[in-house]
Amino acid sequence: MAFNGTWKVERNENYDKFMEQMGINVMKRKLAEHDNLKVIIEQTGDKFHIKESSTFRTKDIDFTLGVQFDYALADGTEVSGAWEMEGDVLKGRFTRKDNSKVLTTTRALVGGELVQSYNYDGVDAKRIFKKA
């Protein structure tokens, strides 16, 4: 339950290059870099409720660890996959429905920050959140 709380994006590392690799156009990438993303995480046992709110959209996501579900990324890309808990790290593995390429992501608490890491087609990126 360590992830519980409200988290606001503080900074990004290599996020533009990652989004470019995902096929997101330059206008959407520029907007996404300044989306003021806020994530509210509520964990109850192996069930998670996550509310993502940004300048552009608000989305509720409910999932159970180890159970596959479908999800649309902010740019509309549809993926299917699941989250697992390995130690105290949340690990997600999602397959794009349009090209079957895999997007992996992790969420970990590092020094009081929530670090969300991404890998897609050889490109790594991070978004670092502070507790709001």
N, C-alpha and C positions, 0 to 999 in steps of 0.2 A: 504494500500500500504506500510505499515511499514516493510513488509518482503522483499521488493525490495532490490536487491543488490547481491554482491558476498560474500559468506560465506565459510570459510575453517574450517574443523574439527580441534578442539583444544584438546579435550579429550573425553574419553568414561567412562561410569559407568555401570558395570555389563553386558557389551556388549557381552563378550565371552559366558557367561552363557545363555544369550538370544539366541544367534546364535546356541548354542548347543541344546536348547529346540526346535528351528526351524528345527533341523535335519541336520545342516550344519557340514560337517566333519572337523576334527581338522586342517588339512592343510589349508583349505579355511578360517577357523576362524582366524588362525594366520596371514594369508595374509590380511584379512579384517580389522584386528586391526590396520594395518599400511597402509591403502589404500590412505591416503592423499586426502580424499574426498573433493571436492569443489562443492558447489551448487550455481547456479545463479538463482535467483528468479525474475520474472517479472510479476507483477499483474496489470491487466487492468480491473477494475470493478470486476465482478465475474469470470473472466477468468485468468488462471495462465499458464505461460510457465516456466518450470523448466529444467535447464540443469545440470545434474550430471556428473562430470568428476572425475575419480580416476586413480590410477596407472593401473587399469585393464580394464576400459571401460568408454565410454562416452555415455550418454543416454539423449534424449530429451523427456520430458513428458509435454503434454498439457491436461489440464482438466478445467472443469467449475464446480464451487461449486454446490453441490447437484446432479450432474449428474454422474451416475455410469460409470466406465470404467475399462478396463482390463490392467494389468501391470505385468511385469516379474521382480522379485527381482534380485539382483546382482548374486545370486546363481542359477538363472533360475526358482525358484519357481513362479508359476503363481497364481495371485490373481485377484479378482474382487471386486470393491467397489467404494466409493465416499468420497470426502472431503467436510466438512461443516465448516462454520465460526460461532463460538459461542463466542460472544464478540470480543476480539482481539486474540483468539486462533483458529488455524486451527486444526480441528479434522478429522482424517481419520479412516474409518472402512472398513477392507478388509477381504474377505473370501478366504481361500486357495482353489484352484480348485481340489487339489489332496486328501484332507482329510476333507474339509468343516470347519476346525477350523478357528477362527477369530483372526486377527491381528489388534490391534488398535494402532494408532500413533497420536501424537499431535505435533504441532510446535508452540512455544510461544517465545516472546521476553522477556528475563529476565535480567535486568541489562546490557543492551547493547549486550547480547549474544543471539544467536538463540539456543534454547534448543529443541531438537527433542527427545520425549519420546516414548517408545514402550512398548506394553504388548502383550505377546503371551503365552497362555496356563499357566497362573499364574506366568510368569517371567517378571519382569520389567527391562528396561534398558534405558540409555540416551546417546545421542551424543550431545556434546556442541560445537557450532560453533562460531567463531569470524569473524567480518566483515573483509574482505580481502582488 
